[in-house]
Amino acid sequence: MPKLLLLLLTLLATPVLAQTSQNTGSEAARDMSTQPAGPVLITNGNLVDVETGQVREGMSLLIENGLIRKIGKNLTPPTGATVVDATGKWLMPGLIDSHIHLFQSGGLYTRPDGIDLRKYRPYETERQWLRDNMGDLLRRYLACGITTVIDVGGPISQYPYRDRFNQQATSPQILLTGPLISTYQPEAFKIEDTPILKANTPEEAREQVRKQLSYKPDFIKIWYIVRGVGTGEETQAMVKAAIDESHKNGLKVAIHTQELLAAKLGVKFGADYLVHSPEDGLVDDELIALMKQKNVSYNPTMVVVGGIKGFFTDSRKLTPYEFTRANPYVLGSLFDTKHIPEPALKKRMDEYLNGPTFATRQTRRDSIVRANLIRVWKAGVNVVTGTDAGNPGTFHGTSYIDELQAMKTAGLTNADLLKASTFNAARILNKEEQIGSLAEGKWANVLVLPQNPLTDLTTLTRIETVVNRGYVMTPAQLLPDKPEDLAQRQLNAYNARNLEAFLEPYAEDVEIYNLPYELRSKGKEAMRKNYAFLANTPALHCELVNRIVMNNTVIDHERVTFAADKAPVQAVAIYKIENGKIKQVYFTK
């Protein structure tokens, strides 16, 4: 026992970290420039044509040098080819998330301009976590079937990350721009290497475009904020100048507008991509005609506001898919609302919980966004799928299925959604000759699915194989469970009071002990009975004070609240992991 006691003393003496920050999965990735993909033959699958919504049965795909060389029946594999048997499976192109932000984690501390919690977790700590864990977040996209992401704005320092990860087989293709050229800059982002730059004059706007050119941006982004009542005339010259300078340099322009007036002005001035739906009014014939005339793409981004609201109101019901595929440390940070003594946070939570104005506004916003989506789709505008992932509660990778389900509630069919998520999204930046459908000569970005996505969208949460630019992998290979990941997942589920998700990381024959060796229970069924109180304890919250990881052992110092009128209980839990599951747990108080 001396070693164990020493570990416990060390744990309790170590200062608490602002947030556990672990890099899930190996960062060692195959470099595509030095380790080219070998030949691959996918045989006898049901190929989904996302452009037409039809299925071609019994098709095989021959992949060489990362490209689809031939599509047909009864193809012969070349020597040394990897053969993927897709009999009884469905094949479709990799998905495209058309709106993400890699400078945001999806966690509680990632938007200090919205909720300033920097005294609890410095923003630079958050930014460093993102730099250290970008590879993990990108693998999560691939594990969710997303083989291309469009990052619509972040700090200039992200360009080298794009260039590095675009060479790795375990990363989706990243199409990216730098700092948002804006009509407004939040105080919290008046920092070095800022994600948002305010342009005060047309010439400043042009210069901000020119400063990005040496980094070879894939496009330029404008953050067009029209504050208060008026036409935004004072900023129109700046927006026009930024768009003109971008087009002069062969770059398309994405524009953030959430007001109908700003959307119209942006499109009139030449913007190519509306990254949000107008939220203050219904899209009218004038805007639709402009979008069609100028071939503008349209992204509704339906779930991002609800993602933020859900955690403030404790109404977010996390799914098994989120518990296992979202980054567990990002997800876990959102439960910190239960123990952070921050007046501004408490005020915001009270507004969300008890404010009828917000509820009314949110209901109206959702109805407008749904109505706008079906209207522009029926009019023939190029509608695409994008999540705004990285904002609090909108997780990288897993939020995509939520966005699809929300778009479906507006009236789009599964066939519509698959087209918006692939072929249409490729058109945003004129990439439809490379990606967006399964065709000879295109990049080999292929999903192998157990069911037909034209009839069951949830099959996208059960992807069996991902082929990324010719490299074959499975979600399990992309996201191997580390011991600390398992400990964090069960902690997240405990705080969500979700019994089934809580039990998922445990072995069927798990043993629970009081230290030193007093057996409390054995087996998952016994554990299920012992933890049935989760659903009936609304004040329940476990704060992770600190964590030590040693090989297959995780030691957590926990502070557990069972009732609002009772003091928290301090405890230490020791988790022993075997064969990818929690096999033994030792508790001490």
C-alpha positions, 0 to 999 in steps of 0.5 A: 500500500505505500505506493498507493498512499504516496499517490493519493498524497501527491494527488491531494497536494497538487494544485487543480488545473483549470480544465483537464487537457488530454490529447486523445489518440496518437498524434502519429499520423501517416504523411500522405506526401511520404506514405502514399495510399495503396490500391483499394477495391471496395466490392459489391456495395449499393452506391448512393448517387447524391446528385439524383437520390438514386441507388446503383446496386452491386457496384465496386470502386477501384481506388488508386493513388487516392482517386476513384479510378473505376466504378463498375461491377465485378472489378478485379483487384490489382496486386496488393490491393486492400479489399473492402467487402461492401456486400449488403452495405451502402456507399456514399461520398464523405460529408462536408461540414461547411461551417466550423471554427477550429479556434473554438473548442465547443466548450464552456471557456471558448467564447470569452466575448460571450461569457467571460470566464477567463479568471477561471480558465485563461483564454491563452490556456484554452487556445493552447489546448486547441493547438495541442488537440487539433489533431484529435478534433480533426480525427473526430470529424473523420470518425463521424464521416466528415472528410472535408471541413470549411473553417470560416474564420480564425487567427492567422496562426491556423494557416500552418496547421491547415498545411500540416494536417492536410498532409495527414491521412487521419485528417479531413481536408481543411479549407480555411480562411484567416481572421474575420474582416469585421465591422465590429471587434469584441473587447475580448478579441483585442488580442495578439493573433486575433480571430476577428479584425475590425476594418475602420476604412475601405483601405483597411479592409483591402489591406486585411485581405492582402495580408492574408494572400501570402498564406494562400487562403481558400477564401475570405470571410467578412463578419458583417454586424449591423448594430441597432436600427439603420441601414449599416451605411457607415460600414457598406463601403468597407464590406464592398472594398473587402469583397472587391479586393478578394475577387480581384485576387481570385478568392470567394467571400463568405459573409456572416449576416444574421439580419435580412438587410445585411444579407441582402446588402452582402449579396448585392456587394458580391458575397458568394456564401451566406454562412447563416440564415437571416433570423429577423425576417423571412427571406423575400423574393428579392434576396432569392433572386439575387442569390440565384443570379449570383450563384450564392450558397446558403447555410442555415446553421440551425442548431448552434443557438440551441447548443448553447442554450441547452447547457445553461438551462440543463435541458440538453439531452446528450446522446450515446453518440455524443458521449462516445464521439465528442471530445470528452474533455470539451463535453465535460467542461460544460458541466462546470456551470454547476460549480463556477461561482461567477455572477455573470454566468449565474445571471445568464443562466437565470435569463435562459431559465426564467426569461420569457423574452428569450424563450419567445425570441428563440421560438420565433428565431427557430421558426424563421430559420426553418421557413427560410430554409425550405423557401430557399431550397424550393427556389433552387438556391445552393443550400449546404450543411454546416454546424458552426461547430466550436461554439459552446455546446456545438461539438466538433464532428458529432453536431453534424447529425443534429444539424441534419435532423434540424434541417429535416424538420424544416421539410427537406428529405433525406435525399435533399440533405445528402445532396446539401451535405456533399455535392452542394457543399463542394460547390461553395468553393468550386470543388465539385470536380474533386469531391462531393460525389462518387465518380471516376477521377474524384478523390476517394472519400467514401463512407461504408454504411450499414443501412441506406441513408436515403431512408435512415439518416441515423446510419451516419452515426454507425459508419463502418469504414471511412476512406479518406483520400484513399486511406482506409480506416474505421472510427475505432481506429481513429478514436482509440480509447485511452484510460483517461478518456474512459474515466472522463466519459463515465464522469460526463455521464454521471453529471448528465445523470444518464445511467446507460451512458455512465455504465458504457465504459465499464466491463461487464464484470466490473468490481467496485471496492472501498479501499483497501479491498472491501468489495462493494459490488461485482458486475455491471447489473449490480452497478446499474442497481446501485446507481439508479439514483442518478435519474432522481438526484437533480442537484447531483454534480461531480467536480473533478478537482484533479487527475493523475494518469499512470499507464492503465490507472486513473486517479481522480480527486472528486468533489461530489454534490448530492443535494443543494442544501448539503456540503459536497463530499470529497472523495478519491476514485481509482480506476483500473482499465483492462482491455479498453474497459474500466475493470476495477474501481477503488473509492476512499473518502 
